[in-house]
Amino acid sequence: MKVVIALGGNALGKTPEEQLKLVKKTVIPIVDLIEEGNEVILAHGNGPQVGMINKGMQAVNMPFPECGAMSQGYIGYHLQNAIKNELMDRGINKNVVTLITQVEVDKDDPGFADPSKPIGEFMSKEQADKLAKENGYQMVEDSGRGYRRVVPSPKPVDIAEKDVVNQLVNNDNIVITVGGGGIPVIKNAGYHGVPAVIDKDFASAKLAELVNADALCILTAVDHVAIRFGKPDQEDLKEVSVARMKRLAKENHFAKGSMLPKVEASIAFVEATDKVAIIASLEHAKEALAFKTGTIIKKQ
């Protein structure tokens, strides 16, 4: 099975040292899938990391697309290193490559006028108000965990390196790509980077569509998408049609800063391909791709 796996940036730690330690465990279920013979294309988020890089590079006024590229290399290196070492420990001879990826967006995307993508660290309201006043940042409360900066988040329309991804996969390589949602670029007599962050779930869905993947698997911190989460009548969603998922999203069952993008990206992939999207926990990725757990989203 050719599968695009989307891994959240928040699962990778807050510092290089923490991330390098965490990814050793993170990649184990991913390598389990590779060992079973699946063609794995790995995508990842970068919300905390790109915010950290942008903050650290303020003294030299580093443009945001370049910060995104740095995060792709930094996170990709750690994942690539951990996957390769785990493969070697299991006696599996496969190459792993990180591909710096440009993702095309529409210059007229409404996301540019309405920044919505959280980046960087969580902070108190007092800290957020101070940054907003000093730097003109837009700050929002994110899923009950604190305040974060938000930047424009346009939707992906194409991936410049999609043919390269296919060539690498067809030659039996494991590819890490569209890191952090990819570097947002506008196509106008060539590609030109723009200051934004594409949601990694939407970029992963577009990638899965363009490379003709058999499934999109979005890995998160919970085993299932749920409605009425944390309440006595919580319902874990197991096998769900696109129509029901759309209805539940319209009824505001999913948090905008966390689960909603995963649901919307899954719907987009299933509608574009008539294939299957799965939202599941990292720990149970193997079982999710065997359709034994997770939220499985189908056309009907």
C-alpha positions as CSV (number, residue, x, y, z in Angstrom):
1,M,0.0,0.0,0.0
2,K,1.3,3.5,-0.9
3,V,0.4,5.7,2.1
4,V,1.0,9.3,3.0
5,I,1.5,9.7,6.8
6,A,1.0,13.1,8.3
7,L,2.8,13.6,11.6
8,G,2.0,16.6,13.8
9,G,4.8,19.1,14.6
10,N,3.7,19.2,18.3
11,A,4.7,15.5,18.6
12,L,8.3,16.3,17.9
13,G,9.3,18.3,20.9
14,K,10.1,21.9,21.7
15,T,13.9,21.9,21.4
16,P,16.4,20.2,19.2
17,E,17.6,18.0,22.0
18,E,14.0,17.0,23.0
19,Q,13.1,16.4,19.4
20,L,16.1,14.2,18.7
21,K,15.2,12.1,21.7
22,L,11.5,11.9,20.9
23,V,11.8,10.9,17.2
24,K,13.5,7.7,18.1
25,K,10.2,6.5,19.6
26,T,8.1,8.4,17.0
27,V,9.5,6.4,14.1
28,I,9.0,3.0,15.5
29,P,5.3,2.5,14.3
30,I,6.3,4.2,11.0
31,V,9.1,1.7,10.5
32,D,6.7,-1.1,11.4
33,L,4.6,-0.1,8.4
34,I,7.7,0.0,6.2
35,E,8.7,-3.5,7.4
36,E,5.3,-4.8,6.4
37,G,6.0,-3.7,2.8
38,N,4.1,-0.4,2.7
39,E,5.4,2.5,0.5
40,V,5.6,5.3,3.1
41,I,5.7,9.0,2.3
42,L,6.1,11.0,5.5
43,A,4.8,14.5,6.0
44,H,5.1,16.5,9.2
45,G,4.0,19.7,10.8
46,N,6.3,22.5,12.0
47,G,4.2,25.0,14.0
48,P,6.3,25.1,17.1
49,Q,9.6,24.7,15.2
50,V,9.1,27.4,12.6
51,G,8.0,29.8,15.2
52,M,11.1,29.1,17.2
53,I,13.3,29.5,14.1
54,N,11.5,32.8,13.1
55,K,12.0,34.1,16.7
56,G,15.7,33.2,16.7
57,M,16.3,34.7,13.3
58,Q,14.7,38.1,14.0
59,A,18.0,39.8,14.4
60,V,18.8,39.2,10.7
61,N,15.2,39.6,9.5
62,M,15.1,36.2,8.0
63,P,12.1,35.9,5.6
64,F,9.3,33.5,6.5
65,P,9.7,31.1,3.5
66,E,13.4,30.7,4.4
67,C,12.4,29.9,8.0
68,G,10.0,27.2,6.6
69,A,12.8,25.8,4.6
70,M,15.1,25.7,7.6
71,S,12.4,23.8,9.6
72,Q,12.1,21.2,6.7
73,G,15.8,20.5,6.9
74,Y,16.0,20.5,10.7
75,I,13.0,18.3,11.3
76,G,13.7,16.2,8.2
77,Y,17.2,15.4,9.3
78,H,16.0,14.2,12.7
79,L,13.3,12.0,11.2
80,Q,15.6,10.8,8.4
81,N,18.3,9.9,10.9
82,A,15.9,8.1,13.3
83,I,14.2,6.1,10.5
84,K,17.5,5.1,8.9
85,N,18.9,3.9,12.3
86,E,15.7,2.0,13.1
87,L,15.8,0.3,9.7
88,M,19.5,-0.6,10.2
89,D,18.7,-2.1,13.6
90,R,16.1,-4.3,11.9
91,G,18.4,-5.3,9.1
92,I,16.3,-3.5,6.5
93,N,18.3,-1.9,3.6
94,K,16.4,1.1,2.5
95,N,17.3,4.7,1.8
96,V,15.6,7.6,3.5
97,V,15.5,11.1,1.9
98,T,14.3,14.5,3.0
99,L,13.0,16.6,0.1
100,I,12.8,20.4,0.5
101,T,9.3,21.0,-1.0
102,Q,7.6,24.0,-2.5
103,V,3.8,24.0,-2.4
104,E,1.9,26.3,-4.8
105,V,-0.9,28.5,-3.4
106,D,-3.2,30.9,-5.0
107,K,-2.2,34.6,-4.6
108,D,-5.9,35.4,-4.1
109,D,-6.5,32.8,-1.4
110,P,-8.7,34.3,1.3
111,G,-6.3,32.9,3.9
112,F,-3.9,35.8,3.2
113,A,-6.5,38.3,4.5
114,D,-7.4,36.2,7.6
115,P,-4.4,34.8,9.4
116,S,-5.4,31.6,11.2
117,K,-2.4,29.2,11.4
118,P,-0.9,29.0,15.0
119,I,2.9,28.9,15.1
120,G,5.5,29.0,17.9
121,E,5.2,28.4,21.6
122,F,2.1,28.6,23.8
123,M,2.1,31.6,26.1
124,S,-0.1,33.4,28.6
125,K,-2.5,36.2,27.6
126,E,-0.1,38.8,29.1
127,Q,2.8,37.5,27.0
128,A,0.6,37.4,23.9
129,D,-0.7,41.0,24.4
130,K,2.9,42.2,24.9
131,L,4.1,40.6,21.6
132,A,1.0,41.9,19.7
133,K,1.8,45.4,20.9
134,E,5.5,45.3,20.3
135,N,5.6,43.4,17.0
136,G,2.1,43.8,15.5
137,Y,1.5,40.0,15.7
138,Q,-1.9,38.6,15.6
139,M,-2.4,36.3,18.7
140,V,-5.2,33.8,19.4
141,E,-6.2,31.4,22.1
142,D,-5.4,27.9,20.8
143,S,-7.5,24.9,21.9
144,G,-7.5,25.8,25.6
145,R,-3.7,25.5,25.9
146,G,-2.7,29.1,25.8
147,Y,-2.1,31.9,23.2
148,R,-0.1,31.6,20.0
149,R,0.8,33.8,17.1
150,V,-1.2,33.2,13.9
151,V,-0.1,33.7,10.3
152,P,-1.8,33.3,6.9
153,S,-2.6,29.7,5.9
154,P,-3.6,29.5,2.2
155,K,-4.7,26.2,0.8
156,P,-2.3,24.1,-1.4
157,V,-3.2,23.9,-5.1
158,D,-0.1,22.0,-6.4
159,I,3.2,20.6,-5.3
160,A,6.3,21.6,-7.4
161,E,8.2,18.5,-6.6
162,K,5.4,15.9,-6.9
163,D,7.1,14.1,-9.8
164,V,10.4,13.8,-7.8
165,V,8.5,12.3,-4.9
166,N,7.0,9.7,-7.2
167,Q,10.4,8.9,-8.8
168,L,12.0,8.4,-5.3
169,V,9.1,6.2,-4.1
170,N,9.1,4.2,-7.3
171,N,12.8,3.5,-6.7
172,D,12.0,2.1,-3.2
173,N,13.1,5.1,-1.2
174,I,11.3,6.4,1.9
175,V,10.5,10.1,1.4
176,I,10.0,12.8,3.9
177,T,8.3,15.7,2.1
178,V,5.9,18.7,2.4
179,G,7.5,19.4,5.8
180,G,5.5,21.9,7.7
181,G,3.0,22.0,4.9
182,G,5.8,22.9,2.4
183,I,7.2,26.3,1.5
184,P,4.3,28.4,0.2
185,V,5.0,29.7,-3.3
186,I,3.0,31.6,-5.9
187,K,3.6,30.6,-9.5
188,N,4.1,33.7,-11.7
189,A,6.9,33.3,-14.3
190,G,8.5,30.9,-11.8
191,Y,7.9,30.1,-8.2
192,H,8.1,32.9,-5.6
193,G,8.0,32.3,-1.8
194,V,5.3,34.0,0.3
195,P,5.2,34.6,4.1
196,A,2.6,32.0,5.3
197,V,2.4,28.5,6.7
198,I,0.3,25.9,4.9
199,D,-1.5,23.5,7.2
200,K,0.4,20.2,7.0
201,D,-2.9,18.2,6.9
202,F,-4.1,20.0,3.8
203,A,-0.6,19.7,2.2
204,S,-0.5,16.0,3.0
205,A,-4.0,15.5,1.5
206,K,-2.9,17.3,-1.7
207,L,0.3,15.3,-1.8
208,A,-1.6,12.0,-1.4
209,E,-3.9,13.0,-4.2
210,L,-1.1,14.0,-6.6
211,V,1.0,10.9,-6.0
212,N,-2.0,8.5,-6.2
213,A,-1.6,7.2,-2.7
214,D,-3.9,4.4,-1.6
215,A,-4.6,6.1,1.8
216,L,-4.0,9.2,3.8
217,C,-3.2,8.6,7.4
218,I,-3.2,11.6,9.8
219,L,-1.6,10.7,13.1
220,T,-2.4,12.6,16.2
221,A,-2.7,12.2,20.0
222,V,-6.0,10.4,20.1
223,D,-7.2,7.0,18.9
224,H,-10.4,8.4,17.3
225,V,-12.0,11.6,16.3
226,A,-14.8,12.2,18.8
227,I,-17.9,14.4,19.1
228,R,-19.0,15.9,22.4
229,F,-15.4,15.3,23.5
230,G,-14.9,14.9,27.2
231,K,-18.6,14.8,28.0
232,P,-20.6,11.8,29.3
233,D,-22.1,11.2,25.9
234,Q,-18.8,11.4,24.0
235,E,-19.0,9.4,20.7
236,D,-15.8,8.0,19.2
237,L,-16.2,8.0,15.4
238,K,-15.0,4.8,13.8
239,E,-16.2,4.3,10.2
240,V,-17.8,7.5,8.9
241,S,-19.0,8.7,5.5
242,V,-17.9,12.0,4.0
243,A,-21.5,13.3,4.2
244,R,-21.7,12.7,8.0
245,M,-18.3,14.2,8.6
246,K,-19.3,17.3,6.6
247,R,-22.5,17.6,8.7
248,L,-20.6,17.3,12.0
249,A,-18.0,19.8,10.9
250,K,-20.8,22.3,10.0
251,E,-22.3,21.7,13.5
252,N,-18.9,22.8,15.0
253,H,-18.0,19.5,16.7
254,F,-14.3,19.9,15.8
255,A,-11.9,22.5,17.2
256,K,-10.6,24.9,14.6
257,G,-7.0,24.9,15.8
258,S,-6.6,21.1,16.1
259,M,-9.1,18.5,14.8
260,L,-11.0,20.5,12.2
261,P,-8.1,20.8,9.7
262,K,-7.5,17.0,10.0
263,V,-11.2,16.3,9.3
264,E,-11.4,18.8,6.4
265,A,-8.2,17.5,4.8
266,S,-9.4,13.9,5.1
267,I,-12.7,14.9,3.4
268,A,-10.8,16.7,0.6
269,F,-8.6,13.6,-0.1
270,V,-11.6,11.2,-0.1
271,E,-13.7,13.4,-2.3
272,A,-10.8,13.9,-4.8
273,T,-9.8,10.2,-5.0
274,D,-12.7,7.9,-3.8
275,K,-10.1,6.4,-1.5
276,V,-9.8,6.2,2.3
277,A,-8.5,8.6,4.9
278,I,-7.7,7.6,8.5
279,I,-7.2,9.7,11.6
280,A,-5.6,7.8,14.4
281,S,-3.0,7.9,17.2
282,L,0.7,7.5,16.3
283,E,1.0,4.5,18.7
284,H,-1.7,2.6,16.7
285,A,-0.7,3.5,13.2
286,K,-0.1,-0.1,12.2
287,E,-3.6,-1.2,13.4
288,A,-5.2,1.9,11.8
289,L,-3.8,1.0,8.4
290,A,-5.2,-2.5,8.9
291,F,-8.6,-0.7,9.5
292,K,-8.7,-2.1,13.1
293,T,-8.8,1.3,14.9
294,G,-8.9,5.0,14.2
295,T,-11.5,7.1,12.4
296,I,-11.9,5.7,8.9
297,I,-13.4,8.2,6.5
298,K,-14.9,6.8,3.3
299,K,-17.0,8.3,0.4
300,Q,-20.1,6.4,1.4
